[in-house]
């Protein structure tokens, strides 16, 4: 397995990673590894394809979505 050295990480970013690791009961290295793996797994083309598939499925259904802002305005005026 390869090693990577990252320099000049802002302290506040490192603190956030440490807190994440602590909340997940992992070491800092384990947490960083998990974050990196998840990031690589969620590549942009894959996300765009999933969004496109979801849009296609929603178009096939007879459900029409309305503007939620309009519904909120109507509700407030009651």
C-alpha positions as CSV (number, residue, x, y, z in Angstrom):
1,X,0.0,0.0,0.0
2,X,1.3,3.5,-0.9
3,X,1.9,6.4,1.5
4,X,1.0,10.0,0.8
5,X,2.2,13.1,2.6
6,X,0.1,16.2,2.6
7,X,1.7,19.4,3.8
8,X,0.2,22.7,5.0
9,X,-3.2,21.5,6.0
10,X,-5.0,24.3,7.9
11,X,-5.4,23.6,11.6
12,X,-9.2,24.0,11.5
13,X,-9.5,21.4,8.7
14,X,-7.3,18.9,10.6
15,X,-9.3,19.5,13.8
16,X,-12.5,18.8,11.9
17,X,-11.0,15.5,10.5
18,X,-9.9,14.6,14.1
19,X,-13.5,15.2,15.4
20,X,-14.9,13.1,12.6
21,X,-12.5,10.3,13.4
22,X,-13.4,10.5,17.0
23,X,-17.1,10.4,16.4
24,X,-16.7,7.3,14.1
25,X,-14.3,5.7,16.6
26,X,-11.5,5.6,14.1
27,X,-8.0,6.8,14.0
28,X,-7.2,9.9,12.0
29,X,-5.5,7.8,9.3
30,X,-8.5,5.4,9.1
31,X,-10.9,8.4,8.8
32,X,-8.8,10.0,6.1
33,X,-8.6,6.7,4.2
34,X,-12.4,6.3,4.4
35,X,-13.0,9.9,3.2
36,X,-10.6,9.5,0.3
37,X,-12.2,6.1,-0.8
38,X,-15.7,7.6,-0.7
39,X,-14.6,10.6,-2.6
40,X,-13.1,8.5,-5.4
41,X,-16.1,6.2,-5.4
42,X,-18.4,9.1,-6.0
43,X,-16.8,10.3,-9.3
44,X,-18.7,13.1,-11.1
45,X,-19.6,11.0,-14.2
46,X,-21.2,8.4,-12.0
47,X,-23.2,11.0,-10.1
48,X,-24.4,12.7,-13.3
49,X,-25.5,9.3,-14.7
50,X,-27.4,8.6,-11.5
51,X,-29.1,12.0,-11.7
52,X,-30.0,11.5,-15.4
53,X,-31.5,8.1,-14.6
54,X,-33.5,9.5,-11.8
55,X,-34.8,12.3,-14.0
56,X,-35.8,9.8,-16.6
57,X,-37.7,7.7,-14.1
58,X,-39.6,10.7,-12.7
59,X,-40.6,11.8,-16.2
60,X,-42.2,8.4,-16.8
61,X,-44.5,8.9,-13.8
62,X,-47.7,10.9,-14.0
63,X,-46.7,12.9,-11.0
64,X,-46.3,16.7,-11.6
65,X,-44.2,18.7,-9.1
66,X,-45.2,22.2,-8.3
67,X,-43.2,25.1,-7.2
68,X,-42.8,24.8,-3.4
69,X,-42.2,28.5,-2.9
70,X,-45.6,29.2,-4.3
71,X,-47.2,26.7,-1.9
72,X,-45.4,28.3,1.0
73,X,-46.6,31.8,0.0
74,X,-50.2,30.5,-0.3
75,X,-49.9,28.9,3.1
76,X,-48.6,32.1,4.7
77,X,-51.4,34.2,3.3
78,X,-54.1,32.0,5.0
